[in-house]
Amino acid sequence: MPTEIDNQSTFKQELKGNDKVVVDYYAVWCGPCNAFSPKFIELEAEFPTIKFLKVDVDKCPGISKEYKIAAMPTFLTFHKEDQFDKLVGANEKKLRNILQKLQDKE
């Protein structure tokens, strides 16, 4: 299961502690977010070298603002704490392609 982030400190620790990270920015009231959630869990099993995180934009507005999250779902990937890619919208094929590139990165 993806790790649910509830504060800025935990978020930063996860970025520092993992070379490859994907973050699902979502909201509980967002239909597409809820529909995509099972796919996100499936992708986590496919990409075991990538740390999967979830951030509720309403519970963690500071994290969302820092990365300029304006729509949900938004997926950000990080490599060694640097932003690697961004995907807005629940597009499984595009997210899988981004995750494959991230996984292959040294």
N, C-alpha and C positions, 0 to 999 in steps of 0.2 A: 504494500500500500504506500502511496506517496505520503511524504511527511507534510503535515499541516503546519504552516508557519503562523505564529500568533503575535510575533513582535520583531522589531528591527534587529535586535541583538541576535536572536536565533537565526534570522535570515543571513546575517553577515557571517556567523559561525559556519553555517552550511556552505556558503560560497567559499570560505577559506579552507574548509575541511574536505572539499571534493573538487577534483580537477574539472569534472564535466557535470553540469547541472542544467535541468530544464525546469522552468517555473510556469505553472498554470495559474494565471490571474483570473479569478472567477467571482461570481456573486451568487448567493443562494437563490435569488429571484430570477436569475438568467436561465431561460429555457434551453438555449443551445449549450450552455455550460453544463447543465444537469444531464442533457442527452449525451454529451461527449465524455463525461466522467468515466464510464466503464471502458471506453477506448483508451483513455489516458492510463488506466490501470493495466490494460493489456500491453500497451507500449512499454510500460515499465518492465514487464517480464521479458520483452524482446530485446531490451537494451540494458542489461544488468550493470554495465560499467558507467552508466549515467545515473546521477542522483535526481529523483523526481520530487518536486516540491509543489505545494498548492498554497496560494495566498488569496484569502477572501478580501476583496478590495474594500468592503465596508468595515471589516475588523482591523485592517492594516492600511489605512489611507496614506500614511507616510511612505511606505514602501511603494505603493502604487503611484504616488505623486513623483517620487524620485525617478522612476523609470517611465514617466509620462504615459501611464496606462489610461486610455480614453474609452476603450470598448472591451467588452468581454465576449467570449474568452480571448485572452491574449497570452501567447506563449513566448517566453524569452529563454534563450539558451546562453549559457556562460561557459567559457573555457578559461580555467585558471583565474577566476574572478573577473575576467573581462567579458563584456557582452559579445556574443558570437553571432546571434541571429534573432529575428523577431518575426512572429506570425500572428496576425490578427484574424480571428475567426476559427471555427471548428472544422478545419480541413485536415483529415487524417493522412491523406497521401502527402501533402506538403510537409506536415509535421514529421512524418516518418522519414522523408528525404533529408530534412534538417538534422534529425537525430542520427541518421546514418553518417552524415558528414561530420557531425560532432564526435561520434564514436570513433571514426577513422582518424581523427586529428591526434597528433602526438602530444 
